[in-house]
């Protein structure tokens, strides 16, 4: 939003000094997570999704309303309660002074942004040196700048960019802005909006994937992609926090639709042929699977079977996982397999969902059950952490135990049943490729980050900030969306 409070509020320009050997730390609790700097006095405190000491500082000092996120340099106004999209000369000067390198950002946890010396300086240097040795990795990665509550988009993009088969397809795709030629005639298969503007989400995603793969910058700006998203998906216009799962589904559906309109590529090019046969695209070939929905009439026993395509599975968290925080540590952890079992277990439909039995010729009580008929190459699992309660959307913040290696889907596929054999072939084992995590308590607020494995190393993607982490840290996070890659891929074109 255009913030009217930005002018005359930035007072720290002359006091900004940069020492890259130090580390941003909250002046109150000394945490280095989500550091925010007051642009009026230079004090650094943690953001609202940690201990909210930056907000407490504003509440104590009413004219200190503008803060700068030290990780991605986005400005936030507490009076407007939103990120600032306009800027001025003073704000740009502060950013230029702070954007010295892509190394960890450091500042004194005190009232002014000045370099500290002595024991604290030595401690920070020792910590950085040991961390650098421990987390050494040759992989070159880039972060994504936060354009104002766009962390939901950044987390999804970083996850998809680290799914090799998906990202490589877009990286090798020719520019979709060029008009295709066939039989000597020009044709442009991309649909246009009412104003005649081309809606090229696939093209902007291609450019973003290339930039992320190059890893030549500490952070890149996805503003062109975000601008196209505003055009093609109006519900994501503005700078409000959005649900990462909803964005993922809208984007995959849109990509699938656009790629279906692209003219077929040469048959001798296997990479491009994935999206050129029938109604299959790279989206359905990578993420597409088939569910078998079985409904059985409890009166006459008639069974109805229906095949439903899917790009992801939304899993309910079993009721025994929903607990008060005070009692959370006393209960055993809930397994991801418990959520999958709950998804495929036999369920009796409620009276409001009576089944129209074709044998009985009337609505009857019935049972329903899902089986996976065809497994996807990338299994996307969405944990339904948000629920409606008394007109409010609340979050289930409990930890769900999930495997990083060797998730076995064997008992959930139709091939195990003696009465019929399913069409799912290949390995039923999956390994984790990426995780999206929601931090905070509300669906319309909070913050999204992603963990993803890149060239054999696990990384934590927090907008512009990218840090190396380990498998143990990944396994301990409170996952919201999980991406599992099949050990033996089946890249036969598949449509949903």
N, C-alpha and C positions, 0 to 999 in steps of 0.2 A: 504494500500500500504506500501511497505518498504521505510521508510523515511530516506534519507541520511543525514538529518540535525539534527538528534536526539542526536548524540554524542556531548559532550562538550557544550550543550545548557542548561542543567539543573543545575542551580546555587543556588537553594534555600534549599538544603537538610538540612544544619545546621540551617537554620532559620525557618524551619517548626515546629510550635508548635500547639498543638490541645487543644481547649477548647470547649467541646460539649455544653456549655451553650450559645454559641454565634451563629450567623447566617451568612451564606454567603451573602454578599451584594456587589453590584457594587459600586466601588469607585467614579464613576462619577454621576450616577443617583439614587443610593441607592436602586435599585430594587433587590429583591431576586429571580427573575426569570432567569433561565438558566445562573448561574454564571460560568465563565471560569477564571482559574488562570494562569497567565503567569509563566512558569517554569524557566524563567530567573531572574525575579525580585520579583515575588510573588504577584504582584498587581492582584486584582480580579475585573473583569468587566463583563458586561452582553454579552451574545452571539449574533450572527448575526440575530437571529429571534426575538430579543427584540429591543434593540437600537444600537446593534453592536459596543459597546464601546470597546470590546476586540479587534476587528479588527482595530478600530481607534488607539488603543495603539500600535499595530504592525506597522501600517503605520507611526507612529511617531518614532518608534524604530525598525529599520530594522532587528536587530539581536535578537529581541524578538519574534521569529516566532512560538515557540512551546507553546501551551496552554493545560491545563487539564480541562476537563468538571467536575465540582465539584459535579454533581449529579451522574454520572456513571463512573467517573475516566478514560474516554477514552481520549487519547491524540490526538491533532489535530495540523497539521502543515500548517501555512498560506502560506508558499512558495510553498508547494506541493498542497495546496488547497484540502486536503483530510485528513481523519482520519489515524492515524498511527497504523499499525498492528504489527510491530516489537517493541521490548522494550529493555531496558538495565538495569543494576544494579541500576543506579541512579533513573530511573523512577519507578522501583519496590519499592525502599525505600520510595519515596514520597507517593506512593499509600498505603503502609503499615502504614505509620504514620497517614494518613488521614482516613483510614478505621478503625476507633476506634469502632464505634457503628452504628446502623441503625437509629439513631436520626438525626434531621435536622443538616446539616453541617454548620459550623460557622467559620468565619474568619474575621479579621479586614479589612474594606474597605480602605486600605491604601497601601503603596508601599511594605510592608513586611508582611509575613504571621505570625503575632504575635498576642497574645491575647490582647484585649482592656479592659480597666477597667473604672470605674467611671460611669457616667450617661448612656453612650451607653450600657455598660454591664448590668446595671439594667433594661434599657428599653427592651433589648432583652430577659432577663429572665422573665419580666412581660408579654411580648407578648407570649412567649412560654408557660407559665403557663396558661394563659387565653385560648390560642388555644387548649391546651391539654384537658382542662375541657370541652370546647365547642364541640370538635370533638372526644370525647371518643367513642370507638367502640371495641367490643370484637373480631371482625373478624381478622384472621391471614392471611395476604396477602404477596406476594413476588413480587418484581419487576423483570425485565428482563434486563440484561446488553446489552448495545449498542455495537455491534461488529464492528462498522464502518458504519454509515448511515443505520443501520438496524431498525430504529424506525418504519418504515412502517410494518415490520414483527411483532415487539413487540406489536404494537397497535392492530393488528388483533388477535394475540394469546391471549392477555389479554381480548379482547372482547369475543372470543369464549370460553375461560375458565370460564367466568361468565354466560354462557348460560347453566344452570344446566343439562338439559337432554342431551346435546351434550357432555359436559365435563365428566359427570358421566359415560357415555357409554365407553369412552376411559379409564377412571380410573379403571373400573371393567373388562376391556378386558384383557385376558391373553396375555402373551408375544407372539408377532408374530414372534419372532426369532426362537421359538421352532417349530420343524417340526410336522405337524399334522399327525395323524395316522388314517387310515380307512381300514377296512378289512385286518388288519395285514400288510399293505403296507405303506411305508413311502412316503409322498408326500409333496411338498412345493409349495403352490399355488402362491407365490409371484413372479412376473416377474423379470427378471434380465436384466441388460444392456449388451452392446456388450462385455464388459470385464468380464462378469460373476458375477458382484457384485450385491447383492440384493439391491433393491431400496425400502426401508422400511420407507417411509414418515409417514405412519400410526403408525409404531412402535415408531419412535422418537417423534411424537406428543403425543402418549400415555405416554411416560416417562416425557415429559414436562408438560402435564396436571397433572400428579401425583405430580410432584415437586411443581407446583403452588398451588395445593389444600392443600398440607401439610403446606405451609406457614411457614416453619422452618427457612428460611433464608431471609435476607433483600432483596437480589437479587440473581437470578440464571443466569447461562450463557446458552443460547440456541445454542451454537456453533455446537453441534452434529446434531441438527435439521437443522441448516443453511447449514451444509456440505452436508446433503442429498438433500436439496433443490437445491444446486448447481448441483448435479448429475441429478436429475429428471427434473428440469426446467432450462435449460441452460441460458435463458434470464435473470435470476436473479443472475448470476455469477458476482463476483466483489463487490465493495463497493460503487457503485453509488446509489444515492437516487432513489427509485422505487415508483410506484403508489400503494397505499395500496389496492385499489379496484381490480386492476389487480392481485395482489398477492393473495387476498382473493379468487377470482374466480379460478385461477390456482390451488390453494391448495385444494379447495373443489372438483374440478373436479378430481384431482389426487387421493384424499382420496376415492372418490366414485369408481374410477376404481380399486384401490387396494383392497378395501373391497369386491368388487364383486368376486375377485379371492380367497377369504378366504373360506376354507371348512365350510359347515354348522355346527352350534353349536347345542347342544342338545335342543330338542323342549321344554323341561320343564323349560329351562332358558329363560325367557321372555326378559331379557336385551339383550342377544346375538341374539335372534330370529329376532330382528328388521332388522338386515342386512343379514338375511339368506334366505329370501323368494324371488324367482324370481329375478328381477333386482332392488330391493329396498335395500338401505343401510341407515345407520343412517343419512347420509348427505341429502338424498332425503326425508327421513321421517321427518326430522326437518325443512329443508329449502325449500323443493320442493313444487311448486304450478303449476297451469295450467292457461295459458292465452287463450282466444278465440279471434282469429284474424278474423275480418269480413271485406271483401272487396266487395263493391257494384259497379257494372257497371253503369255509369251515362247515358249510351245510352239505355240499355234495362231493367235495374233494376235487373239483375241477381245477386244474392248474393252468395259469396263463404265463407265458414267457415273453419278455420283451428285451431287445438289445439296445442299450443306451450308450452312445459314445461319450467319452470324457477326456478332458485335458488335465484335470486334477481331481483329487478326492478330498472333500471336506469332512473331517472326522470330529464327532462329538467327544468331549472329554467325559469319561464315566462319572456318575454322580458322586462316587466315593472320593473323587479327586477334588471336589469343590469343598474347601474347608476354610475356616477362619485362619488368618495368618498366625495367630497365637498358637494354634494347634497344628500348624503345618509340619513342624519338625517331628511331631509325635507319630505321624502316619507313615506307612511305607510308601515309597515312590510309585507313581503310576507309570506303567510301561507303554511305549508306543504300540506294542502289539495288542495291549488291552483296548486301545482306541480302534485299531483295525478290526479286532474281534467284535467289538460293539457295532461297527459299521456293517459287518456281514452276518450278524446273528439274526435268528428268526424273531420277527416282531409282529405282534397282533395289532392290526389297524384299529384306530379309535372309531367310535360310533359316528363321528363327523366325517369319516373317510371310508364309508361303506363301499364295497366293491360291487360293480354291476356284473354279476355272473351271467355269462351267455347261456349256460345250461339251465340255471334256475329262472332266468328271464326277469330277475329282480335284484335289488341291492342286498348283499349278504355280508355278514362278518367274515373277515378273511385275515390271512397272515401274509407278510411280505418278507422277502429275503434277497439280498444282493450277493452275487458272485462276480469275480473278475474273470471275464471270458478271454480277454487279450490284455497282456501286460504291456505298458509303454516302455520305451527306451529310457526315458527320464520320468521317474515317478515323483510327481509333485503332491505333497501331502500338506493340507491346510488344517491346522488345529483350531477349532472353533472356540476361541478364548472369549469372544464377546457375546453377551446374551442380553435380551431385553428383560428388565425387571421393573415393574411399576412405572412404565413409560420412560425408563432410563436404560441406557446401554451400559452394563457393567462388565468388568473384565475378570476372567478366571486366571489368576496370576501364579498358579501352582506349577511346580517343575514336573515335566514329563520326561522320563528316561528313554532316550532313543539311541540305537546303535550307530556308531560312526562307520563301522565296517560290517558287512555281511548281514544286512537285513534280508531275511528269508520270507518271501511272499508265497511260498509253496502251498500252504494250507488255505489260502484265500482264493485260489484260482479254481476254475471249474474242472480242470483236468483231473483233480483228485476224486471226483465223484464217479461211482461205478456205472451210473445210468447213462452217462454221456461223456464225450470227450470234448474239451474246449479247443479253441484255435490258438491258444497262447503257446508259443514254442520258444526254446532257448532257455538260458539260465533264469532262475527265479531269485538269484542273489543280487543285492544292490549295495552300493557303497555311497556314502554321503558326499555330495559335491558342494552344497551351499546351504546356509540356514539364514533366514530372516528373523530378526528378533524385534519385538515391540517393547520399548521401555516406557513406563508410565502406567496410569490407571484407567484412562479413558480412550474410547475408540476415535474420538475426534481430536485428541490431543496426544501428547507423548512424543516419542522419537523412535525412528527405525534405524537399525544398523544391520549389517550382514557379515557373516563369516563365509569364506569360500576358499577352496584349495586351488592354488595356482602354481603350476610347475613343481608339484610335490610339497609346497609349503602352504600352511594355513595362514590366511590374512584376515584381519578385522577391518572392514570397510565402514568408516564413520564419516560420511560425506567426503570432505577434502582430505581427511586424515586416514592414512592406511598404515596399519601396524602389523608386524608379524606376531603370530600367536601359536599356540600348540594345540594338539588334539584334545588334551584334557580340558582346556578352557572351553573349546567348542562344545564338548560333550556336556558341560555343566551349565550351558546357557538355557534360558527359557524360550524354546523355539516357538515361532508362530507359523512359519512356512518352511518346509524341508524339501530339498531337491536331492533325490537319489538317482544315481546312474547305474544302469544295468551292466553287469560284468561282460555279458556277451550281447552286443547290440544287434538289432535286426532292422536294417535301414531300407527294407522294402517299402516303397511308397504306400502310405496308409492314409485314408481320408476318414473324417468323422462327420 
